[in-house]
Amino acid sequence: MTQLIIAEEMSAADVTMPHNAIGIGWAAPVIWLAGTEEQKQRYLPPIFSDAERWCQLFSEPDSGSDLASLSTRAIRDGDEYVITGSKIWSSGAHSSKMGILLARTDPDVPKHKGISYFLLPMDAEGVTLSPVVDMTTAHSFNQVFFDEVRIPVDMRIGEEGDGWRLAKATLANERVGLSEGGVLWGSGPSAFDFLDLVRQQGPVTDPILRSRLARLHVNATVLRLNQLRALSAKLAGETPGPEASIQKIMADELGGEVMELAKEVAGAHGMLEGSGVSGSIASSKRWGPTEINFGRDEESQFPDVDPIWHYGYLFSPALTLGGGTFAIQRNIVSEHVLGLPREPNLEQGKTWAETRS
């Protein structure tokens, strides 16, 4: 409740948090949950002061949506782990000091049980990055390679083999975090900000567009109520589960809806780069290209005029993929909320190594 009040007051005062979303929302809670006292003292203060930015090293080129099948290995060698493998879609890895890493420490147990959770310095010897540039032309993502990277054992969070439990905690925080505030993974304008901008333009006379704007207001309100439901569960001592997936599904669709409408209310001008709904909020420095932190560095090329709408329109298809795809989220809801049959598990009873043979 304290955090909710702080967030609302900061928003009302137009004060932004440090642009360290993965550090604050992903890494810090897990360090607090399972880290040693020394790890908390070392890593938490620079996360919240924005002295050290973080990235997430979870997804892999060959794992798809099945994160638990990851193959990056961490082999213990005395007081160190030797890490070999590759990660993909690592937002902001090229501008991060640290990363949270999932790696397989035991291949001879079922895939969910052989994973461990690590903290990784991004400047460690053997770490190399390759940029992934998307259709927005921004360098947001990276592929990260590990060539026998050595890190000390004390950079493991929790017990060896306990990584999947901690990963689920991270993913739940991620899905909620990506669904809060702005419609672009928590950044940029909210749906209500957008509707305020439309009102500044005067009455909407087209009945179809007016109906779509009304539906957007309803969807944004329902999303806000679901946020409060997840908060209520937390305050009651429960662990929010499927609520995070419901929140992610709704927020992804809402983000795409906002960005599509921002182009449509601009009429034919919406086909041009840099176009979108105008107004005092749209031109706010809060949403300038260096303020929306998707890992872009200061050298990224970006339109100078109201870039948020053009960038957001191009980026919005990715909302349904990052943080767990739309299909995976719907599977979670169907199985854990609606009680539908689970998908057949052809790997049940097999070790990770057996599934790879």
Beta strands, then each sheet from edge to edge (+ up, - down):
strand 1: 54-57
strand 2: 73-77
strand 3: 80-87
strand 4: 98-104
strand 5: 115-121
strand 6: 127-133
strand 7: 139-152
strand 8: 156-157
sheet 1: 1+ 4+ 5- 8+
sheet 2: 2+ 3- 7+ 6-
end
